[in-house]
Amino acid sequence: MLFQAEADRAIFLIFMSSFELPPYRVVVFCASALGKEPDYRREAEELGISLAEAGMGLVYGGTSVGLMGVLANAALANGGEAIGFLPSVLADREIAHRSLTRLEFTETMHQRKAGMLAIADAVVALPGGFGTLDELMEAVTWAQLGLHTKPCVVVNTLGYYDGLLRFLDTAVEAGFVTSANRERVQAVRSVHNVMELLMCHREQRMTGASSKQS
């Protein structure tokens, strides 16, 4: 349902607040390094702030360093929820964030990814390295297999993901990925854009819940 006026949207949200829905949470995959460009840090901080202000919970990799630390600290500093998942073997190497709303330790990397995705409603990837790509591609693969229908979005800060997006297009042209599955990876240019998408998805979830109860 699309709202043409902010007043209609406000009335809808007030009405829906009477229903008991699980909190809307977003799993964010990103780097345990800061990267060379200041914009990477700025976007991570802006996303943490924006999620908190929108009342959306953050789910992430559980560390206090790099873009992950910036993201979680921004969410927490603005009254948001931040839930981390971290394999026990990485607790010292990546520096566990001890001030989170909740920190879950897992036995394996796979359990970490499965745990994060299980409690999230949407998937967002900020710039990152091998780990970020692994997490994003596994989430997309699970969507391809029909294991979930959560949106998977990359924030393409400074064109960071241009190469990945070209690769995906090449995979379609070569016949290894269908066009429908290619569309499972959405790309936006800024945190503002991804928040618009997340707000729309949350409202769709709320609308679906209300229709089931009526």
N, C-alpha and C positions, 0 to 999 in steps of 0.2 A: 504494500500500500504506500502510495506516494502522497506526501502532504504538501499542499500548495501554500499554506500559511503557517507561520510559526505558532500561532494561537492554536490551530488544530493539532499540531504536533505536541504542544505542551499539554493540552487536554488529554490526548491519547496516553502520554507518559504518566500523567497523574492517575488515570484510570487503571493502567496496567500495573501501577505500583501496589495495587491491592492483591495481585496474584503472587503466589509464592513461586518464584523462578530462581534457579541456581544463579549465582553471580556470573556475569559475562566476563570471560577471561581470554586473554590473548597470549599465545606462546610466541616469544620473540627469540629468534636465533641470530647471534651476532658474535663478534670477535672477543677474545680475551686479550687482545692488543688494542691500542688506540688508533693505529694507522697514522699515516703521515699528514693527512689533510685535516685541518681543524673542523671542517664541515662534518666529518664523520662523528666526531664527539658531539658537536652541536645537535645533529639530528638524533643521536641516541638520547641526549638529555631532553630534547623537545618531545620525543616519543614517550619517555617516562612521565614527564609532566602532563602531557595530553591524556594519557591513559588514566592517570590519577584523577584529573579534573573531570573526565567523562564517567568516572565511577566504574572503570573497567579494571579487572585484576591483571597483573603481569605474572606470567609464568616464563621462566628462563633457566639458564644453565647453572645458576647458584653460586657464581664466583663474585669476588669483590674487585676484580681487576679488569682493565681494558674497557671496551664499549659495554660489556656486560655490567661492570661495576657502575659506570656512569648511568646507565639505564635504570638499574635498580635503585641507586641512591636518589635519582630524580623522582622516581615514583614514590618512594618512601617519604622523602622530604615534603611532598605535597599531599600527604595523607592517603596515599594509595596502598593497595595490597601488592606484595611481591612474594611470590612463591618460587623457591629454587629447587632444582633437582641436580644432584652431583654424585658421581660415582665415588665411593670411598677411597679408591686408589688415587684420585685426583684432588682429594681434600687439601693436601699440603702443597702439591705442585701448582694448582691453580688458585689457591687461597680461598677457602670457603667464606661466603658472606655470612657473618654471624648475627646480623641485625635484621634479617628478613622476617616477614610475617610468619613464614614457615620454610624450613629447609629439610628436604628429604634426601637421605643418602641411599644410593642404590648399589647393587653388587656389580652391575655391568653397564656399559655404555648403551646397550640396547634397552635395558630397563629405564635408563634415564630418558631416552627419546620417547619410549612408550608412555612413561608416566607423565611427561610434559604434555604430550598430545592428548592423552586421555581426559585431562581436566580443562582443556582449552576449547574455545569455540571458533577460533581463527588462528591462522599461522602467518607470521610476518618475519621477513628476513632483512636485517640491516647488513651492511658490508661485513664480511668475515672471510675466513680462510677455509681450509679443508673441512674442519668440523662443522662450520655453518652450512657449507654445500652438502655435506653428508646428511645433516638434519633436515634441510629443506627438501632434498631429493627423496629421502625416505618418506617424508610426509606426503609429497606429491605422488609417489608410487603407491602408497596406501590408499590415496584418493582414487587413483587409477584402478585399483583392485576392488573398489567399492566398499572399503573399510570405514570410510568417513566421507562427509560432504563439506568439510570446512574449507573456507576460502584460503588460498595460499598466495601471499603477496610479497613481492620484493620491493623494497624502497631503493630505487636506483640512484642513490646520491652521487652526484658528479659523473653520472654515466658508468658507475662502477660495475653494474651487471650487464652492460651492453654486450660484452663478449658471450656471456652465458645465454642471453636472449637470442643472439645470432646463432649459437650452437643449437638451441632448441628448434629454431626455424629450419636450420640445415637438416636436423634429424627428421623433421616432417617431410622435407623435400626428398630425402633419401628413403623414405618409407619405413622408418623405424619408430616413429611416433605419429599417432593420428592427430588430425587438426583439433578434434574434441579434447584430447588429452593435453595437447599443447596449451589450450586455453585455460587449463587448470592453474598455470603459473601466470598470475597477473602482475603487472609492473606499474608502479607509480613513481613520480619524480620527487615527492616530498612527504614529510610526515603529515602535513595538512591534507594531502590527497588520501593517504592511507586511513586517516581518521574519518574522513567522509565515507569511505567504503565500509569501515567497521561500524560506524553509527547506523548506516543503512542496513547492514547485516543484522545488527542487534535488534533493530525495529522489526525486521522480517521474522526473527526468532520470536519476539514478543507477540507479533500478530498471529503467528502460527499457534502459539500456546493459547491465546485467547479463543481462537476458532475451535480448538480441541475441547475447551471447557464449555463452549456454548452449545 
